[in-house]
């Protein structure tokens, strides 16, 4: 058994480099990881230090959350290409240096209207709730009373309600629960978020090929696109099948075929996907993401959520600041690969040219 005092020097060094690490908590976490994979604690400490000081700048929380201590999980992947959360945000900011355009993509209402105006498939807004506005609008709900009245009139069909900025969507009237209770809960919730618009949209009906497997959910595909002078291309993709375990599928980017399935919170429990499980309308879905990336040409790297529905692929969301964690876990491959490094180099050149043009 390794004596704890032998770890004090590397822990102190790591604590100086990253003040959020606190001796005993770190040692306990290393002990837990050691038990899980059968690796000596000193080896894990050295391994973490190498990754922390590497190009991915892995923080201790990243090391544990991304299972970087588990070399069997990452198999033959080059783990120095795995980026931590802070490093991932830094890379996305470098790719999307046009800060003047951020609001266009970050606001779901603005992004959806912009995409739809250019012929891309988006979910329509049945109504918009924004408390306290004075000017009336055909589809504008300006009070909780108006919101309640609208929901009561539409309680016969499932709806999706989502804030225009941030946060997850809410589903109403899709599971047989008391509609009145669902309305009460939503009305109370939106009352606690002043100054925010809420979109009320129709429930997306899944493609018939997957409806039974997903329990009637549309099961969106989450993609990352890269765009530059040479056009737009797909970089990563995964499929959120949902369900009780929140199943995620890794995908073959060429065919849309599911390769593995795993619970979102337990990627180490991955299993081979059933034969024949594939994203419907994959070619059209990819094309929608790439066309959207070309349209949002001010951005280099975008996250997309596109649902394969009975009416074809529908863009549910675009994200100018995607969290890269789940794609890395799904593919068991870091994002900071030669393709992304080359792309970021091109974006640095584009940023320099844009700054020169701004000064003219």
Secondary structure, DSSP 8 states (H G I E B T S, - for coil): ---GGGGHHHHHHHHHH-TT--HHHHHHHHHHHHHHHT--HHHHHHHHHHHHTSTT---HHHHHHTTTT-HHHHTT--GGG---HHHHHHHHHHHT--GGGHHHHHSHHHHHHHHHHTT--B--EEEEE-TT--S--TTEE-SHHHHHHHHHHTTTS-EEEEESSSS--EEESSSSS-HHHHHHHHHHHHTTSTT--EEEEE---B-TTTHHHHTT---EEEEEEEEETTEEEEEEEEEEEETTTTEEEEE-TTT-BEEEEEETTEEEEEEE--TT-B-TTHHHHHHHHHHHHHHTTT-SEEEEEEEEETTEEEEEEEETT---HHHHHHHTS-S-SHHHHHHHHHHHHHHHHHHHHHH-
